[in-house]
Amino acid sequence: MKKYEYKVVTFATALAMNTKQYEKTAQEFEVQLNELGADGWELIQRKDGFFFFKREVE
């Protein structure tokens, strides 16, 4: 039977951002997602500012 490990992550963002800040935040978010993906985490859901990930464990 497969077993999974779960992780819940929030990404802090300012409420009001200009275009430059928005682009910077998006790039930082992308870096974090790529790091999580490289560690085997898979995004399974996003809700109310929370991002839920899972990865298979042996």
C-alpha distance matrix in Angstrom:
0.0 3.8 6.5 10.0 13.5 16.3 20.0 23.0 26.2 29.7 32.3 35.8 38.4 42.0 43.0 46.0 45.7 48.0 46.9 46.8 44.8 42.3 41.9 41.4 38.8 36.9 37.1 35.8 32.9 32.1 32.2 29.7 27.3 27.6 27.0 23.8 22.7 23.7 21.5 18.4 18.8 18.6 21.0 19.5 22.5 26.0 27.9 31.2 31.3 27.7 25.2 21.5 19.2 15.5 14.0 10.7 10.7 9.9
3.8 0.0 3.8 6.7 10.4 13.1 16.7 19.9 22.8 26.3 28.8 32.3 34.9 38.6 39.7 42.6 42.2 44.4 43.3 43.1 41.1 38.7 38.2 37.7 35.1 33.2 33.3 32.0 29.2 28.4 28.4 26.0 23.5 23.9 23.3 20.1 18.9 20.0 17.9 14.7 15.0 14.9 17.4 16.2 19.4 22.9 25.1 28.3 28.1 24.6 21.9 18.2 15.7 12.0 10.2 7.0 7.6 7.8
6.5 3.8 0.0 3.8 7.0 10.1 13.7 17.0 20.0 23.7 26.3 29.7 32.6 36.2 37.4 40.4 40.2 42.6 41.7 41.5 39.2 37.0 36.7 35.9 33.2 31.7 31.8 30.1 27.3 27.0 26.8 24.0 22.0 22.6 21.6 18.2 17.8 18.9 16.3 13.6 13.4 13.9 16.2 15.2 18.1 21.3 23.2 26.2 25.9 22.2 19.7 16.0 13.6 9.9 8.5 5.8 5.6 6.9
10.0 6.7 3.8 0.0 3.8 6.5 10.1 13.3 16.3 19.9 22.5 26.0 28.8 32.4 33.7 36.7 36.4 38.9 38.1 37.8 35.4 33.3 33.1 32.3 29.5 28.1 28.3 26.5 23.7 23.5 23.4 20.5 18.5 19.5 18.5 14.9 14.8 16.4 13.7 11.1 10.1 10.7 12.8 12.1 14.9 17.9 19.9 22.8 22.2 18.6 16.0 12.4 9.9 6.3 5.5 4.4 5.4 8.5
13.5 10.4 7.0 3.8 0.0 3.8 7.0 10.5 13.4 17.1 19.8 23.1 26.2 29.8 31.2 34.3 34.1 36.7 36.1 35.7 33.1 31.2 31.2 30.0 27.1 26.1 26.3 24.2 21.5 21.8 21.4 18.2 16.7 18.0 16.5 12.9 13.7 15.2 12.1 10.4 8.9 10.5 12.1 12.1 14.4 16.7 18.6 21.1 20.1 16.4 14.1 10.8 8.4 5.5 5.4 6.3 6.4 9.9
16.3 13.1 10.1 6.5 3.8 0.0 3.8 6.9 10.1 13.7 16.6 19.8 22.8 26.4 27.7 30.8 30.8 33.5 33.1 32.8 30.2 28.2 28.5 27.4 24.3 23.4 24.0 21.9 19.0 19.7 19.7 16.2 14.8 16.8 15.6 11.9 13.1 15.3 12.6 11.1 8.5 9.4 9.9 9.7 11.3 13.3 15.0 17.3 16.4 12.6 10.6 7.2 5.7 4.4 6.6 8.9 10.0 13.6
20.0 16.7 13.7 10.1 7.0 3.8 0.0 3.8 6.5 10.2 13.0 16.2 19.3 22.9 24.4 27.5 27.5 30.3 30.0 29.6 26.8 25.1 25.5 24.2 21.0 20.5 21.1 18.7 16.0 17.1 17.0 13.3 12.5 14.9 13.5 10.0 12.2 14.4 11.9 11.4 8.3 9.6 9.4 10.1 10.9 11.9 13.5 15.3 13.8 10.1 8.2 5.9 5.1 6.2 8.6 11.7 12.7 16.4
23.0 19.9 17.0 13.3 10.5 6.9 3.8 0.0 3.8 7.0 10.3 13.2 16.3 19.7 21.0 24.2 24.5 27.5 27.6 27.4 24.4 22.6 23.5 22.4 18.9 18.7 19.9 17.4 14.5 16.4 16.7 13.1 12.5 15.6 14.6 11.4 13.9 16.5 14.5 14.3 10.7 11.3 9.7 10.3 9.7 9.5 10.5 11.8 10.2 6.5 5.7 4.7 6.3 8.9 11.9 15.1 16.4 20.1
26.2 22.8 20.0 16.3 13.4 10.1 6.5 3.8 0.0 3.8 6.6 9.7 12.9 16.4 18.0 21.1 21.2 24.1 24.2 23.9 20.8 19.2 20.1 18.8 15.3 15.4 16.6 13.9 11.2 13.5 13.8 10.2 10.3 13.7 12.8 10.3 13.2 15.7 14.3 14.7 11.4 12.1 10.2 11.7 10.8 9.5 10.7 11.3 8.6 5.8 5.1 6.5 8.0 11.2 13.9 17.4 18.8 22.5
29.7 26.3 23.7 19.9 17.1 13.7 10.2 7.0 3.8 0.0 3.8 6.3 9.4 12.8 14.3 17.5 17.8 20.9 21.4 21.2 17.9 16.5 17.9 16.7 13.0 13.7 15.4 12.8 10.3 13.3 14.1 10.9 11.5 15.1 14.6 12.8 15.6 18.2 17.3 18.0 14.6 14.9 12.4 13.8 12.1 9.6 10.0 9.4 6.1 4.9 6.1 9.0 11.2 14.6 17.4 21.0 22.5 26.2
32.3 28.8 26.3 22.5 19.8 16.6 13.0 10.3 6.6 3.8 0.0 3.8 6.4 10.1 12.2 14.9 14.6 17.6 17.9 17.6 14.3 13.0 14.4 12.9 9.3 10.3 12.1 9.4 7.3 10.8 11.7 9.1 10.3 13.8 13.7 12.9 15.6 17.9 17.7 18.7 15.7 16.0 13.5 15.6 13.9 11.1 11.9 11.1 7.3 7.7 8.2 11.6 13.2 16.8 19.3 23.0 24.6 28.3
35.8 32.3 29.7 26.0 23.1 19.8 16.2 13.2 9.7 6.3 3.8 0.0 3.8 7.0 9.5 12.2 12.4 15.7 16.7 16.3 12.7 12.1 14.2 12.5 9.1 11.3 13.2 10.5 9.5 13.3 14.0 11.9 13.7 16.9 16.7 16.3 19.1 21.3 21.0 22.4 19.4 19.8 17.2 19.1 17.1 14.0 14.0 12.1 8.6 10.1 11.6 15.0 16.9 20.5 22.9 26.6 28.1 31.7
38.4 34.9 32.6 28.8 26.2 22.8 19.3 16.3 12.9 9.4 6.4 3.8 0.0 3.8 6.4 8.7 8.7 12.0 13.3 13.2 9.6 8.9 11.6 10.5 7.2 9.7 12.2 10.4 9.8 13.4 14.7 13.5 15.1 18.1 18.6 18.5 20.9 23.2 23.5 24.7 21.7 21.7 18.9 20.7 18.5 15.1 15.0 12.9 9.7 12.1 13.6 17.3 19.3 23.0 25.5 29.3 31.0 34.7
42.0 38.6 36.2 32.4 29.8 26.4 22.9 19.7 16.4 12.8 10.1 7.0 3.8 0.0 3.8 5.6 6.4 10.0 12.3 12.5 8.9 9.1 12.4 11.6 9.1 12.0 14.5 13.2 13.1 16.6 17.9 17.1 18.7 21.6 22.1 22.2 24.6 26.8 27.1 28.4 25.5 25.4 22.5 24.2 21.7 18.1 17.5 14.9 12.3 15.2 17.0 20.7 23.0 26.7 29.3 33.0 34.7 38.4
43.0 39.7 37.4 33.7 31.2 27.7 24.4 21.0 18.0 14.3 12.2 9.5 6.4 3.8 0.0 3.8 6.5 10.2 12.7 14.0 10.9 10.3 14.0 14.1 11.6 13.8 16.9 16.1 15.4 18.7 20.6 19.7 20.8 23.9 24.8 24.5 26.6 29.2 29.6 30.4 27.3 26.7 23.5 24.7 21.8 18.0 16.9 14.0 12.2 15.6 17.8 21.5 24.2 27.9 30.8 34.5 36.5 40.2
46.0 42.6 40.4 36.7 34.3 30.8 27.5 24.2 21.1 17.5 14.9 12.2 8.7 5.6 3.8 0.0 3.8 7.0 10.0 11.6 9.2 9.1 12.9 13.4 11.8 14.0 17.0 16.7 16.7 19.6 21.5 21.3 22.5 25.3 26.4 26.6 28.5 30.8 31.6 32.6 29.7 29.0 25.9 27.3 24.5 20.8 20.0 17.3 15.4 18.9 20.8 24.6 27.0 30.7 33.5 37.2 39.2 43.0
45.7 42.2 40.2 36.4 34.1 30.8 27.5 24.5 21.2 17.8 14.6 12.4 8.7 6.4 6.5 3.8 0.0 3.7 6.6 7.8 5.6 5.8 9.4 10.1 9.3 11.4 14.0 14.3 14.8 17.3 19.2 19.6 20.8 23.2 24.5 25.2 26.9 29.0 30.1 31.3 28.6 28.1 25.2 27.0 24.6 21.1 20.9 18.7 16.4 19.6 20.9 24.6 26.6 30.3 32.8 36.5 38.6 42.3
48.0 44.4 42.6 38.9 36.7 33.5 30.3 27.5 24.1 20.9 17.6 15.7 12.0 10.0 10.2 7.0 3.7 0.0 3.8 5.6 5.3 6.1 8.7 10.1 10.6 12.2 14.4 15.5 16.4 18.3 20.2 21.2 22.4 24.3 25.9 27.0 28.4 30.3 31.8 33.0 30.6 30.0 27.2 29.2 27.0 23.6 23.8 21.9 19.6 22.7 23.6 27.3 29.0 32.7 35.0 38.7 40.9 44.4
46.9 43.3 41.7 38.1 36.1 33.1 30.0 27.6 24.2 21.4 17.9 16.7 13.3 12.3 12.7 10.0 6.6 3.8 0.0 3.8 5.5 5.0 6.2 8.7 9.9 10.5 12.4 14.3 15.2 16.4 18.5 20.1 20.9 22.5 24.5 25.7 26.7 28.5 30.5 31.5 29.4 28.5 26.0 28.1 26.2 23.2 23.9 22.5 20.2 23.0 23.3 26.9 28.3 31.8 33.8 37.5 39.8 43.3
46.8 43.1 41.5 37.8 35.7 32.8 29.6 27.4 23.9 21.2 17.6 16.3 13.2 12.5 14.0 11.6 7.8 5.6 3.8 0.0 3.8 5.4 5.2 6.3 8.7 9.9 10.7 12.5 14.2 15.4 16.8 18.7 20.0 21.2 22.9 24.6 25.7 27.1 29.1 30.6 28.7 28.4 26.1 28.7 27.1 24.2 25.2 24.0 21.1 23.6 23.7 27.2 28.2 31.6 33.4 37.0 39.1 42.5
44.8 41.1 39.2 35.4 33.1 30.2 26.8 24.4 20.8 17.9 14.3 12.7 9.6 8.9 10.9 9.2 5.6 5.3 5.5 3.8 0.0 3.8 5.4 5.1 6.1 8.5 9.9 10.5 12.1 14.1 15.4 16.6 18.3 19.9 21.2 22.6 24.2 25.8 27.3 28.8 26.7 26.5 24.2 26.7 24.9 21.8 22.6 21.1 18.1 20.6 21.0 24.6 25.8 29.3 31.2 34.9 36.9 40.4
42.3 38.7 37.0 33.3 31.2 28.2 25.1 22.6 19.2 16.5 13.0 12.1 8.9 9.1 10.3 9.1 5.8 6.1 5.0 5.4 3.8 0.0 3.8 5.5 5.1 6.2 8.7 9.9 10.5 12.2 14.4 15.4 16.4 18.3 20.1 21.1 22.3 24.3 25.9 27.0 24.7 24.1 21.5 23.8 21.9 18.9 19.8 18.6 15.8 18.4 18.6 22.2 23.5 27.1 29.1 32.8 35.1 38.6
41.9 38.2 36.7 33.1 31.2 28.5 25.5 23.5 20.1 17.9 14.4 14.2 11.6 12.4 14.0 12.9 9.4 8.7 6.2 5.2 5.4 3.8 0.0 3.8 5.5 5.1 6.2 8.7 9.8 10.5 12.4 14.4 15.2 16.5 18.5 20.0 20.8 22.5 24.6 25.8 23.9 23.4 21.2 23.9 22.6 20.0 21.5 20.9 18.0 20.0 19.5 22.8 23.6 26.9 28.6 32.1 34.4 37.8
41.4 37.7 35.9 32.3 30.0 27.4 24.2 22.4 18.8 16.7 12.9 12.5 10.5 11.6 14.1 13.4 10.1 10.1 8.7 6.3 5.1 5.5 3.8 0.0 3.8 5.4 5.1 6.2 8.6 9.8 10.7 12.5 14.3 15.4 16.8 18.6 19.9 21.2 23.0 24.7 23.0 23.0 21.2 24.1 23.0 20.5 22.0 21.3 17.9 19.6 19.1 22.4 22.9 26.2 27.7 31.3 33.2 36.6
38.8 35.1 33.2 29.5 27.1 24.3 21.0 18.9 15.3 13.0 9.3 9.1 7.2 9.1 11.6 11.8 9.3 10.6 9.9 8.7 6.1 5.1 5.5 3.8 0.0 3.8 5.4 5.1 6.1 8.5 9.9 10.7 12.2 14.2 15.4 16.6 18.2 20.0 21.3 22.8 20.6 20.6 18.4 21.1 19.8 17.0 18.4 17.5 14.1 15.9 15.6 19.0 19.9 23.4 25.2 28.9 30.8 34.3
36.9 33.2 31.7 28.1 26.1 23.4 20.5 18.7 15.4 13.7 10.3 11.3 9.7 12.0 13.8 14.0 11.4 12.2 10.5 9.9 8.5 6.2 5.1 5.4 3.8 0.0 3.8 5.5 5.0 6.1 8.7 9.9 10.4 12.2 14.3 15.3 16.2 18.2 20.0 21.0 19.0 18.4 16.3 19.0 18.0 15.6 17.5 17.4 14.2 15.7 14.7 17.9 18.5 21.9 23.6 27.2 29.5 32.9
37.1 33.3 31.8 28.3 26.3 24.0 21.1 19.9 16.6 15.4 12.1 13.2 12.2 14.5 16.9 17.0 14.0 14.4 12.4 10.7 9.9 8.7 6.2 5.1 5.4 3.8 0.0 3.8 5.4 5.0 6.3 8.7 9.8 10.5 12.4 14.3 15.2 16.4 18.6 20.1 18.6 18.6 17.2 20.4 19.9 18.0 20.3 20.4 17.1 18.0 16.5 19.4 19.3 22.3 23.4 26.9 29.0 32.2
35.8 32.0 30.1 26.5 24.2 21.9 18.7 17.4 13.9 12.8 9.4 10.5 10.4 13.2 16.1 16.7 14.3 15.5 14.3 12.5 10.5 9.9 8.7 6.2 5.1 5.5 3.8 0.0 3.8 5.4 5.1 6.4 8.7 10.0 10.7 12.5 14.3 15.4 16.9 18.8 17.1 17.7 16.4 19.7 19.2 17.2 19.3 19.2 15.5 16.1 14.9 17.7 17.7 20.7 21.9 25.4 27.2 30.5
32.9 29.2 27.3 23.7 21.5 19.0 16.0 14.5 11.2 10.3 7.3 9.5 9.8 13.1 15.4 16.7 14.8 16.4 15.2 14.2 12.1 10.5 9.8 8.6 6.1 5.0 5.4 3.8 0.0 3.8 5.4 5.2 6.2 8.6 9.9 10.6 12.2 14.2 15.5 16.7 14.6 14.7 12.9 16.0 15.4 13.5 15.8 16.1 12.5 12.9 11.4 14.2 14.4 17.7 19.2 22.9 24.9 28.3
32.1 28.4 27.0 23.5 21.8 19.7 17.1 16.4 13.5 13.3 10.8 13.3 13.4 16.6 18.7 19.6 17.3 18.3 16.4 15.4 14.1 12.2 10.5 9.8 8.5 6.1 5.0 5.4 3.8 0.0 3.8 5.4 5.1 6.1 8.6 9.9 10.4 12.2 14.3 15.3 13.8 13.7 12.5 15.9 16.0 14.8 17.7 18.6 15.3 15.3 13.1 15.3 14.7 17.5 18.6 22.0 24.3 27.5
32.2 28.4 26.8 23.4 21.4 19.7 17.0 16.7 13.8 14.1 11.7 14.0 14.7 17.9 20.6 21.5 19.2 20.2 18.5 16.8 15.4 14.4 12.4 10.7 9.9 8.7 6.3 5.1 5.4 3.8 0.0 3.8 5.5 5.2 6.2 8.7 9.8 10.5 12.5 14.4 13.5 14.4 14.0 17.7 18.2 17.2 20.0 20.8 17.4 16.9 14.6 16.5 15.4 17.9 18.3 21.7 23.4 26.5
29.7 26.0 24.0 20.5 18.2 16.2 13.3 13.1 10.2 10.9 9.1 11.9 13.5 17.1 19.7 21.3 19.6 21.2 20.1 18.7 16.6 15.4 14.4 12.5 10.7 9.9 8.7 6.4 5.2 5.4 3.8 0.0 3.8 5.4 5.1 6.2 8.6 9.8 10.7 12.6 11.0 12.3 11.7 15.3 15.8 14.8 17.5 18.3 14.9 13.9 11.6 13.4 12.4 14.9 15.8 19.2 20.9 24.1
27.3 23.5 22.0 18.5 16.7 14.8 12.5 12.5 10.3 11.5 10.3 13.7 15.1 18.7 20.8 22.5 20.8 22.4 20.9 20.0 18.3 16.4 15.2 14.3 12.2 10.4 9.8 8.7 6.2 5.1 5.5 3.8 0.0 3.8 5.4 5.1 6.1 8.6 9.9 10.7 8.8 9.1 8.5 12.2 13.1 12.7 15.9 17.4 14.4 13.1 10.2 11.5 10.1 12.7 13.6 17.1 19.3 22.6
27.6 23.9 22.6 19.5 18.0 16.8 14.9 15.6 13.7 15.1 13.8 16.9 18.1 21.6 23.9 25.3 23.2 24.3 22.5 21.2 19.9 18.3 16.5 15.4 14.2 12.2 10.5 10.0 8.6 6.1 5.2 5.4 3.8 0.0 3.8 5.4 5.0 6.1 8.6 9.8 9.3 10.2 10.8 14.5 16.0 16.2 19.5 21.2 18.2 16.9 13.8 14.6 12.5 14.2 14.1 17.2 19.3 22.2
27.0 23.3 21.6 18.5 16.5 15.6 13.5 14.6 12.8 14.6 13.7 16.7 18.6 22.1 24.8 26.4 24.5 25.9 24.5 22.9 21.2 20.1 18.5 16.8 15.4 14.3 12.4 10.7 9.9 8.6 6.2 5.1 5.4 3.8 0.0 3.8 5.4 5.1 6.4 8.9 8.7 10.9 12.0 15.7 17.3 17.4 20.5 22.0 18.8 17.1 14.2 14.7 12.4 13.7 13.3 16.3 17.7 20.5
23.8 20.1 18.2 14.9 12.9 11.9 10.0 11.4 10.3 12.8 12.9 16.3 18.5 22.2 24.5 26.6 25.2 27.0 25.7 24.6 22.6 21.1 20.0 18.6 16.6 15.3 14.3 12.5 10.6 9.9 8.7 6.2 5.1 5.4 3.8 0.0 3.8 5.4 5.1 6.5 5.2 7.7 8.9 12.4 14.2 14.7 17.9 19.7 16.9 14.6 11.4 11.3 8.7 10.0 9.9 13.2 14.8 18.0
22.7 18.9 17.8 14.8 13.7 13.1 12.2 13.9 13.2 15.6 15.6 19.1 20.9 24.6 26.6 28.5 26.9 28.4 26.7 25.7 24.2 22.3 20.8 19.9 18.2 16.2 15.2 14.3 12.2 10.4 9.8 8.6 6.1 5.0 5.4 3.8 0.0 3.8 5.3 5.0 4.9 6.2 8.3 11.8 14.2 15.4 18.9 21.2 18.8 16.6 13.0 12.5 9.4 10.1 9.4 12.3 14.5 17.4
23.7 20.0 18.9 16.4 15.2 15.3 14.4 16.5 15.7 18.2 17.9 21.3 23.2 26.8 29.2 30.8 29.0 30.3 28.5 27.1 25.8 24.3 22.5 21.2 20.0 18.2 16.4 15.4 14.2 12.2 10.5 9.8 8.6 6.1 5.1 5.4 3.8 0.0 3.8 5.4 7.3 9.5 12.0 15.4 18.0 19.1 22.5 24.7 22.0 19.8 16.4 15.8 12.6 12.7 11.0 13.3 14.7 17.1
21.5 17.9 16.3 13.7 12.1 12.6 11.9 14.5 14.3 17.3 17.7 21.0 23.5 27.1 29.6 31.6 30.1 31.8 30.5 29.1 27.3 25.9 24.6 23.0 21.3 20.0 18.6 16.9 15.5 14.3 12.5 10.7 9.9 8.6 6.4 5.1 5.3 3.8 0.0 3.8 5.8 9.2 11.9 14.9 17.5 18.9 22.0 24.1 21.5 18.9 15.7 14.5 11.1 10.7 8.7 10.9 11.8 14.3
18.4 14.7 13.6 11.1 10.4 11.1 11.4 14.3 14.7 18.0 18.7 22.4 24.7 28.4 30.4 32.6 31.3 33.0 31.5 30.6 28.8 27.0 25.8 24.7 22.8 21.0 20.1 18.8 16.7 15.3 14.4 12.6 10.7 9.8 8.9 6.5 5.0 5.4 3.8 0.0 3.8 6.5 10.0 12.5 15.6 17.6 20.9 23.5 21.4 18.5 15.0 13.2 9.5 8.2 5.8 7.9 9.7 12.4
18.8 15.0 13.4 10.1 8.9 8.5 8.3 10.7 11.4 14.6 15.7 19.4 21.7 25.5 27.3 29.7 28.6 30.6 29.4 28.7 26.7 24.7 23.9 23.0 20.6 19.0 18.6 17.1 14.6 13.8 13.5 11.0 8.8 9.3 8.7 5.2 4.9 7.3 5.8 3.8 0.0 3.8 6.6 9.2 12.0 13.9 17.1 19.7 17.7 14.7 11.2 9.4 5.8 5.4 4.9 8.3 10.6 14.0
18.6 14.9 13.9 10.7 10.5 9.4 9.6 11.3 12.1 14.9 16.0 19.8 21.7 25.4 26.7 29.0 28.1 30.0 28.5 28.4 26.5 24.1 23.4 23.0 20.6 18.4 18.6 17.7 14.7 13.7 14.4 12.3 9.1 10.2 10.9 7.7 6.2 9.5 9.2 6.5 3.8 0.0 3.8 6.1 9.4 11.7 15.2 18.2 16.7 14.0 10.3 8.4 5.2 5.3 6.1 9.3 12.5 15.8
21.0 17.4 16.2 12.8 12.1 9.9 9.4 9.7 10.2 12.4 13.5 17.2 18.9 22.5 23.5 25.9 25.2 27.2 26.0 26.1 24.2 21.5 21.2 21.2 18.4 16.3 17.2 16.4 12.9 12.5 14.0 11.7 8.5 10.8 12.0 8.9 8.3 12.0 11.9 10.0 6.6 3.8 0.0 3.8 6.0 8.0 11.6 14.6 13.3 10.8 7.1 5.9 4.4 6.7 9.1 12.4 15.5 19.0
19.5 16.2 15.2 12.1 12.1 9.7 10.1 10.3 11.7 13.8 15.6 19.1 20.7 24.2 24.7 27.3 27.0 29.2 28.1 28.7 26.7 23.8 23.9 24.1 21.1 19.0 20.4 19.7 16.0 15.9 17.7 15.3 12.2 14.5 15.7 12.4 11.8 15.4 14.9 12.5 9.2 6.1 3.8 0.0 3.8 7.3 10.4 13.9 13.5 11.0 7.8 5.7 5.4 6.9 9.9 12.6 15.9 19.3
22.5 19.4 18.1 14.9 14.4 11.3 10.9 9.7 10.8 12.1 13.9 17.1 18.5 21.7 21.8 24.5 24.6 27.0 26.2 27.1 24.9 21.9 22.6 23.0 19.8 18.0 19.9 19.2 15.4 16.0 18.2 15.8 13.1 16.0 17.3 14.2 14.2 18.0 17.5 15.6 12.0 9.4 6.0 3.8 0.0 3.8 6.6 10.3 10.4 8.3 6.0 5.2 7.2 9.7 13.1 16.0 19.0 22.6
26.0 22.9 21.3 17.9 16.7 13.3 11.9 9.5 9.5 9.6 11.1 14.0 15.1 18.1 18.0 20.8 21.1 23.6 23.2 24.2 21.8 18.9 20.0 20.5 17.0 15.6 18.0 17.2 13.5 14.8 17.2 14.8 12.7 16.2 17.4 14.7 15.4 19.1 18.9 17.6 13.9 11.7 8.0 7.3 3.8 0.0 3.8 7.0 6.8 5.6 4.5 6.1 9.1 12.3 15.8 19.0 21.8 25.5
27.9 25.1 23.2 19.9 18.6 15.0 13.5 10.5 10.7 10.0 11.9 14.0 15.0 17.5 16.9 20.0 20.9 23.8 23.9 25.2 22.6 19.8 21.5 22.0 18.4 17.5 20.3 19.3 15.8 17.7 20.0 17.5 15.9 19.5 20.5 17.9 18.9 22.5 22.0 20.9 17.1 15.2 11.6 10.4 6.6 3.8 0.0 3.8 5.6 5.3 6.6 8.3 11.8 14.9 18.6 21.7 24.2 27.9
31.2 28.3 26.2 22.8 21.1 17.3 15.3 11.8 11.3 9.4 11.1 12.1 12.9 14.9 14.0 17.3 18.7 21.9 22.5 24.0 21.1 18.6 20.9 21.3 17.5 17.4 20.4 19.2 16.1 18.6 20.8 18.3 17.4 21.2 22.0 19.7 21.2 24.7 24.1 23.5 19.7 18.2 14.6 13.9 10.3 7.0 3.8 0.0 3.8 5.6 8.5 10.9 14.5 17.8 21.5 24.7 26.9 30.6
31.3 28.1 25.9 22.2 20.1 16.4 13.8 10.2 8.6 6.1 7.3 8.6 9.7 12.3 12.2 15.4 16.4 19.6 20.2 21.1 18.1 15.8 18.0 17.9 14.1 14.2 17.1 15.5 12.5 15.3 17.4 14.9 14.4 18.2 18.8 16.9 18.8 22.0 21.5 21.4 17.7 16.7 13.3 13.5 10.4 6.8 5.6 3.8 0.0 3.8 6.6 9.9 13.2 16.8 20.2 23.7 25.8 29.5
27.7 24.6 22.2 18.6 16.4 12.6 10.1 6.5 5.8 4.9 7.7 10.1 12.1 15.2 15.6 18.9 19.6 22.7 23.0 23.6 20.6 18.4 20.0 19.6 15.9 15.7 18.0 16.1 12.9 15.3 16.9 13.9 13.1 16.9 17.1 14.6 16.6 19.8 18.9 18.5 14.7 14.0 10.8 11.0 8.3 5.6 5.3 5.6 3.8 0.0 3.8 6.5 9.9 13.3 16.8 20.2 22.1 25.9
25.2 21.9 19.7 16.0 14.1 10.6 8.2 5.7 5.1 6.1 8.2 11.6 13.6 17.0 17.8 20.8 20.9 23.6 23.3 23.7 21.0 18.6 19.5 19.1 15.6 14.7 16.5 14.9 11.4 13.1 14.6 11.6 10.2 13.8 14.2 11.4 13.0 16.4 15.7 15.0 11.2 10.3 7.1 7.8 6.0 4.5 6.6 8.5 6.6 3.8 0.0 3.8 6.6 10.3 13.6 17.1 19.4 23.1
21.5 18.2 16.0 12.4 10.8 7.2 5.9 4.7 6.5 9.0 11.6 15.0 17.3 20.7 21.5 24.6 24.6 27.3 26.9 27.2 24.6 22.2 22.8 22.4 19.0 17.9 19.4 17.7 14.2 15.3 16.5 13.4 11.5 14.6 14.7 11.3 12.5 15.8 14.5 13.2 9.4 8.4 5.9 5.7 5.2 6.1 8.3 10.9 9.9 6.5 3.8 0.0 3.8 7.0 10.6 13.9 16.1 19.9
19.2 15.7 13.6 9.9 8.4 5.7 5.1 6.3 8.0 11.2 13.2 16.9 19.3 23.0 24.2 27.0 26.6 29.0 28.3 28.2 25.8 23.5 23.6 22.9 19.9 18.5 19.3 17.7 14.4 14.7 15.4 12.4 10.1 12.5 12.4 8.7 9.4 12.6 11.1 9.5 5.8 5.2 4.4 5.4 7.2 9.1 11.8 14.5 13.2 9.9 6.6 3.8 0.0 3.8 7.0 10.5 12.9 16.7
15.5 12.0 9.9 6.3 5.5 4.4 6.2 8.9 11.2 14.6 16.8 20.5 23.0 26.7 27.9 30.7 30.3 32.7 31.8 31.6 29.3 27.1 26.9 26.2 23.4 21.9 22.3 20.7 17.7 17.5 17.9 14.9 12.7 14.2 13.7 10.0 10.1 12.7 10.7 8.2 5.4 5.3 6.7 6.9 9.7 12.3 14.9 17.8 16.8 13.3 10.3 7.0 3.8 0.0 3.8 6.9 9.5 13.1
14.0 10.2 8.5 5.5 5.4 6.6 8.6 11.9 13.9 17.4 19.3 22.9 25.5 29.3 30.8 33.5 32.8 35.0 33.8 33.4 31.2 29.1 28.6 27.7 25.2 23.6 23.4 21.9 19.2 18.6 18.3 15.8 13.6 14.1 13.3 9.9 9.4 11.0 8.7 5.8 4.9 6.1 9.1 9.9 13.1 15.8 18.6 21.5 20.2 16.8 13.6 10.6 7.0 3.8 0.0 3.7 6.4 10.0
10.7 7.0 5.8 4.4 6.3 8.9 11.7 15.1 17.4 21.0 23.0 26.6 29.3 33.0 34.5 37.2 36.5 38.7 37.5 37.0 34.9 32.8 32.1 31.3 28.9 27.2 26.9 25.4 22.9 22.0 21.7 19.2 17.1 17.2 16.3 13.2 12.3 13.3 10.9 7.9 8.3 9.3 12.4 12.6 16.0 19.0 21.7 24.7 23.7 20.2 17.1 13.9 10.5 6.9 3.7 0.0 3.8 6.8
10.7 7.6 5.6 5.4 6.4 10.0 12.7 16.4 18.8 22.5 24.6 28.1 31.0 34.7 36.5 39.2 38.6 40.9 39.8 39.1 36.9 35.1 34.4 33.2 30.8 29.5 29.0 27.2 24.9 24.3 23.4 20.9 19.3 19.3 17.7 14.8 14.5 14.7 11.8 9.7 10.6 12.5 15.5 15.9 19.0 21.8 24.2 26.9 25.8 22.1 19.4 16.1 12.9 9.5 6.4 3.8 0.0 3.8
9.9 7.8 6.9 8.5 9.9 13.6 16.4 20.1 22.5 26.2 28.3 31.7 34.7 38.4 40.2 43.0 42.3 44.4 43.3 42.5 40.4 38.6 37.8 36.6 34.3 32.9 32.2 30.5 28.3 27.5 26.5 24.1 22.6 22.2 20.5 18.0 17.4 17.1 14.3 12.4 14.0 15.8 19.0 19.3 22.6 25.5 27.9 30.6 29.5 25.9 23.1 19.9 16.7 13.1 10.0 6.8 3.8 0.0
